[in-house]
Amino acid sequence: MKVLVATEKPFAAVAVDGIRQVIEGAGYELELLEKYSSKADLLAAVADADGLIIRSDVVDKEVLDAAKQLKIVVRAGAGYDNVDLKEATAHNVVVENTPGQNSNAVAELVFGMAVMAARNMYNGTSGTELKDKAIGIHAFGQVGRNVARIAKGFGMEVSALDPYCPDEVIVEAGVKPVHDLKELYKNNKIVSLHIPATDETRKSVGYELVTLMPKNGILVNTARKEVIDEPGLIKALEERPDLKYVADIKPDAADEMTEKFAGRVFFTPKKMGAQTAEANINAGIAAARQTVAFLRDGIDKFKVNK
C-alpha cells in the first residue's frame, strides 16, 4: 500500500524523515508531493494512494473522485475545514486530524500577540501588563488548555466557556467555568478565540459581544477568520477606540481595518500558529502513526467524519 504526503507548504526535513521511518517501517510505500504548483499534480499523485497526509491542502470532491484506492486522509493539525467531510464519507474515506500536536505553538502565539497588543504594538508608549488581568478562553480544547496553563504563569485570572467540555475538566485545570457567552466577554480584559468554523459559529463573534468587553479590551483570534462577523467587528472598533484586535488569520477586510485602526489591529501575514519546528515535527509524525494504525489495524480514534 502507498501513503502520499501532499504538502504545498512542506513539512520540515526532520519531520519528513520521521514520517518516512513510520510509514516505511510499517512496510508501506511513501510518496512525497511537495510544493506542487497545480491541483492537477495532486490529482495525479493521489490516484493510487491508500493513505493521504496533508497540511492545509484542500481535499474536495475532485480529489476524492481521483483517489480510487484512498482509505484515509489525515490532516496534520487540529483544524480540518480544508477537507470535504461529507464527500469523504460518501467515498468511504476516513478523515482524521491530529489534535494537540500544534496546541502549545498556537497557545504561545496567543501570548506573543497579547503582550504586543498590551504594549501598544511596541510603539514606544506606555502599555499595560498581563499580570492580574482577566482572560476568557472561548472554547477549552487542547489549545485553550495550553492558553490557560500559560496564562496562570503570567499571574492572570482565567475563565473559560465550552458547552462541549464538562465543568469538572475546566475546574481541574484551575480555571473558572463560564456558561454565558456574554458573561465571558463582559468580564474579561482579554478574550482568546479557539472555536472551529462551523454552521453554529460562523460570524458569531461581532458587534454585540465585542462591545461588551471592558475598557482597553483585547480580542485575540488564533482560530478561524470565518468565526468573526467582520462588519460587526469594524463597527465595534469604530465606536470603541480603546479596543484592539489581533489575529493569526488575515481578515477579508484587513486593508480597511489596518487603515482605520492603525496601532490597534495586527494580523500575521499567513496563518502561523502551528509554524514552529516542534509543532511541524509532532503533527507530521502523529499523522504518519495514525495512518499506519488505520491501514494496518483499522484504528480510527481520531476520526472526524461520520
Disulfide bonds with the S-S distance in Angstrom:
none
